[in-house]
Amino acid sequence: MSTYPVESIRNFSIIAHVDHGKSTLADRLLEITGTIAKTDHNKQVLDKLQVERERGITVKAQSASLFYSHEGANYLLNLIDTPGHVDFSYEVSRSLSACQGVLLVVDANQGIQAQTVANFYLAFEAQLAIIPVINKIDLKNADPERVEKQIEKLFDIPVDECVRISAKQGTNVEKVLQKVIEKIPPPQCNTADPLKALVFDSTFDHYRGVIANIALFGGEIQKGHKVVSAHTKKRYEVHEVGILTPNEQPTHKLYAGQVGYLIAGMKEVTEAQIGDTLFLYKQPVEPLPGFKSAKPMVFAGMYPVDQTEYNNLKSALERLTLNDSSVTVHRDSSLALGAGWRLGFLGLLHMEVFNQRLEQEYNMSVIVTAPTVPYKAVLSSAKLIKKDNCSPIGMLDYKKYLKALAQEVKT
């Protein structure tokens, strides 16, 4: 891969409500730039997980590097396709940290919906350039004029900045790439600065260890460099760096402004912290801010079907939570089910998908208890008591429940 100056790099995410066409647009962008061959089989290419294919939704943010020529200039475009469901909004917030702009996709038939607004404000608060893209203009009931007025009214973005497309048919998709180059600024960094790399995602490979997705905010990195983790203070030697096209493609170096992956002999999942900053040995830098911790909303117990599988399940949970860092894990035990864990999820769909991935990717059969939410009760004495592990209660049982909690506190 030839060297691209920072001025020729654009990092952007695709954000939208569920089923507004993010992954289909990503397919067309990959095709137009020649990243993948143009065939009828290109359907949600960046949705790599089996659970994503089966459910038809994006669960994991996936990145890809595109090479594009416009008006005689060559550009490197780093695209991140993100989930649309609210249960996976943590994936969106982490992805935006590696970008300078977003494509806000809105369905020309459905218009602006809940996650459209939520994702807009995530991008707005991060001070990213926002390009509104009105998709599915080929549908019979499409009303792009109405959607443009919604966007102008709610987001204060002028109508003439909206791009009308049909991602399925490829109509006007080329204009989206041109808008990315015009509207999204290049990264504000320099290869002459000390190395500063943000770990914004990671996966675990049985043979190569942790594969960290990184965004470079300064300097450059190549095989043989010795890097240090700002979080663990451990030192590693870089074995491989590269870009995602969307499959891993090793390169000689990664430069400031680029998004890629790094393999540095991290064998334990605890060594790769999402939000960590990597820098060169003996060239310390101020760590990047990282990410706010996700706040779990739904809790459930998880236990191995057979207690002899406890250690295998523990290893599988560690590796899967590396890939999905929004899940919280605490050790727990049950008189009936034995030793296990109490897991916190962002929602019920998040819990279902996590359990399905555990079975499909790690061949683990588990017992999952009924999901619950934490309860708080204020007694007449003004004492606050919290209960995390209790069955849902109806309004008719509410007074009985408070009395039971009060009695529990007394004893």
N, C-alpha and C positions, 0 to 999 in steps of 0.2 A: 504493500500500500504506500503510495506516494505521500509526502508530508503536506498537510493542509495547514496554512496559517490560521491563526485564531479568527481573523476577519472572515474566513470562508466557512466557518463552522456555525451550525444552527442546532440547538438542542430544544426539542419540544415534545409535549405530551398530547395525546388525544383524550379528551374528557367528555362525558355525556351521561345522560340518564340511561337506564337499562334498555337495550334493544333499539337504540337510536342509530346504530350503524357504525360504531367505532371500529370494530374489527374488520368489517367489510371495507371501510375506507383505508385502513392500514394495508389490506391486501392489494388494493388498487395502487397505493403509493409505492409498495414494494415492486409491483409489476412495471409501473411507468419508469422507475429508475433502473430497471433491469436487475434488481436484487434477486428476484425469483422469476422463473419462466412463466409466460402467460398461458395458462391452461384452465380448463373448466374445473379442475380439482382444487383450485386455490379458494378454499373457504375457511376463513378464520385461521390463517397460517400461524399467527402468533399465539393462538390458543393451543398450547402444546399438551396440557394435562388431559388425561383420560376423562376426568370429571368435567372438564370444560366442554369437551366434545359431546359427552352424553347429555349434559344439561343445557347446552347451547348458550352458556354465559361465560364471561371472562372472570376468572378468579384471581389470577396472578398478573401483575404488571409485567410486560415483556418488552425488551428493547431491541432495536435493530438499527444498524448504520446503513444509510443510503448515500449513493454517490450520484450527484445530479449536476448537469451542465445547463447554464442559463445565460444567454447573451454573451457567449464566449468565455464565461468564467466557470470554474469547477467548484462545487460545494460539497461539503460533508454534512449530511443531515442525520442527526441522532434522534430517532423516533422512539417514544415509549407509549405503548397501548395499555390503557388502564381499565380496571373493572368499573361497572356502572352501578352495581347494587350497593346500597348504604352499608351493608355488613362488611364491605371490603374497601371502605373509604380510606382506611389507613394506608392501603397500597397506593392510593392516589396522592395522599399528602407526602409520602416518601418519594414518589416519582417526581413530583414537582420540584423537589430540592435539587434535582440534577438538570433542570431546564431553565430556559430564559423566556419561554412562551408556551402557549397552549392553543390547540384547535378545540373550540367549544362546539360540539356537534349537537344539532337540534333537529328532531324529526319534523318534516314539513306538514305532517298530518296531525301528530300529537301535540306539537308545540312545546313550550317550556314546561318541565315537570320538576318534581321535588329535587332529584339529584342534579338536575341542570343548575338549579339555584345554588345548592350546597357546593358543588364543584366550582362554580363560578367564583364564589367567595373564597374558596381555598386558593385559587389562582390570583384573585384580586389582592388578598392579604399578603401573598408572597411577592406582589408587585411584578407580576409577569405580563408580557404582552398577550392579549387575548384576541384571537381571530374567530368570529362566529361563522360556522359552516352549517347551512340549512340543507339537510340530506333528504333523500327519498322524494325529490320533486317529480319523479316519474309516476308516483301513485295517483290513483283516480281522484281521491279526496284531498290531495295536497293543496295547501294554501300558504305558499311561501310569503305572500304579502302580509298576511295576518301575523305570521311568526316573526317577520322582520320588525313589525310594530311592537310586538311583545318584547323583543330583545332591546329595542330602543327605549321603551318605557321602563323596563325593569333594570336593565344594566347600563343605560345611558351610552349605548354604542350606536353610532349613526347607521342608518339603513344602508348607505352606500359601502360600508365596510363588510357587509355580509356577503358570503359566497354561496350561491345556489348550486347544488350538485346532486347527482344520483350516483352514489358509490357503487351500487350494484351494476349499473350500466356503464360506469366510467365517465359520465357526462360532467364536464368542467373540472375534473379532478386535477388536471394539470395546473389550473388557476390556483388551486390550494398550495401547491409547491411554490408557485411564484409569490404568493402572499407571504408564505413562511420566510422566504429570502428578503422580501421588502419590509415586513412588519416586525419580525422577531430579531432582536439585536444579537450580535455574537457574544460569547462569554467574555466577561471582564477579567482576564487573567493573562499570564505571560509565561512562556517556557523558560525564561531566564530566572524566574522566581524559584525558591526552594519548593520541592515536591510537597503538595498538599492534596491528598486523595480522600474523597468521602466514600465510605462503604454504604450504599443505599439499598442493597439487596444481596442475598447470598444463597447458594444451594450446596448440598453435600454430595460428593461423588465417592463411591466406595473405594476407588483406586487412587484418585488424585487428591482426596481430602476436600477442604472447603474451596469453593469457587466463588470469589467475591466480585460483585458488580460494583464498579467504581466510577466516579466522576472526578476528573482532574481539575482542581481549581488553581493549579500552579505547577511549574516544573515539568519533568518528564520521567518516565519509568521504563525500564527494559529488563530482560532476563539477566540475572546475575547481581542486580542491585540488592542491597540489604536495606530492608524497611523495618520500621518500628511502629507498633500499634500504640496510639495515644491512650487507649483505654487500659490495656493489659501490660504495657511497657515491654512486651516481648519482642524479640528481634527475629526476622525471617529473611530467607534468601528467596528472591523471586525466581520461580521456575518457568513461568509462562505468562505473557500478556497478549491481549488480542481484542478484536471487536466482534460484535454479533451481527451476522448478516442473513438471516437471523440465527443461523447456527454458528458455533464458535469458530473463529478464523484467527489463528495466531498471527501476530505481527511483530516486527522488530522492536518497535517502541510505541508507547502511548504518550501523547503530548497534552499540554494544558488546553482545556476546553473540550477534550474528547471524553466520550463515555465508552467504557469497555469492561473487560473482566481481567481478573488477576488470580493466579494460582501461586501460592507461596509456602506450601508445605504445612498449612494449618490442619492438623489431624483431629483436633477436638472442636466440637461445635461451639464450646464456650469461648473459643479464641476469636471467633468472628462475630463481633457485636454490630448490629445495624446502627448506623449513625457514627461509627468509629472513624477516626482520622488516621491515615497512614502517612508517614514521612520518612525521609532517608536517614539512615543511621548517622549520628553526630551532626544532623542538620534539623534540630527540633523546630517546630512551628506552633503557633497558637491553634489549638484544635477548633474545628468547625462546630457550629452550634448543635448539630445532630437533630434529633426529632423529639417531639413531645410523646410521652408514653401513651399508648392506646388505653382507653378506659373500657374494660369489659362490662357488658350489660347482662349477660346470661351465664349462669354457672351450672356445671354438671359434673358428676363423679365419673371417673373412668377406671375400670378395673380389668385385669387380664382374665380371660375365661378360665385359664389354668394358672395357678400361682407360680408354677415352674417357668412360665413365660414372662415373669415380672421384669427381669433384666433386659430381655429382648424388647419388651414394650417400652421400657425406660429409654433405651437407645433410640428406638423409632420416634418417640415423642421429642427427644432432644433434637434429632435431625429435621423433623418436620416443623418444629417451632423455630428452627433456624431460618427456614424458608417462609414461615408465617409468624413473624415476631409479634403480632398483635394478640396472640393467645398467651394467657398467663397460666402457669402450672405450679401447683402446690401439692406437696405430699399429703395423703389422706388415708384413712383406714376405715373399714366397716366390719362389724361383727359377722355379717352374713357373707360379704364378698372378699374380705381380706384386705391386703395392702393395695393401694392404688393412688390416684391423684384427683385433685379437684381442679378443673380447668375453667377458665373464664373466656368467653367468646363475645364478639361484638353483636351477635344476633343468632336467631335460630338457624337461618340458612348457613351462616358461618360454621355453626356447630355440625350441621349435617355434612357439609363439604369437607370439613376437617376429618370427620370420622370416615367418610368415603375415601379420602386420600390415604388415610392410615391403612385401610384395608387393601386398596389397589396398589399403592407404591411400596408398602412394607409388609404386605401379607399378614397383617395382624388382626385377629378377631378379638373384640373387646366387648365388655358390658358397659353400657352408658346409662346412667341414671336419668330420671326425668329432670328436665331443665328447671331451674329455679332462679329467682332474683333475690337480692339481699333485702331484708326488711329492717326498718328502724322504728322504734317506738319510744315515745316520751312519756314517762310515768308522771303521776300527779305530783311526785316529789321533784319533778324537773330533771330527773335522771334519764339520760339517753342510753338505750340498750340497742345493740345491733345483733341481728341473727342472719347469718349467711346461708346456713344449710337447713332450710325448712320447706315444708310443702306449701304450695300456693293455697291461699285461704280465700273464702268468699266473704262478702260483706256481713252475712248473717253470723258468721263465726268470729267476727273481728274482736268483739268484747271478750269472748272466751279466750281468744288467742293472746290478748294483752294481759289477761289475768294469769294465764299460764306462764308468760314471759316474766311477769312480776314475781310469781312464785319461784321461778327458776333462779332469779337474781337473789331472792331472800335465802334460798338454800345454798 
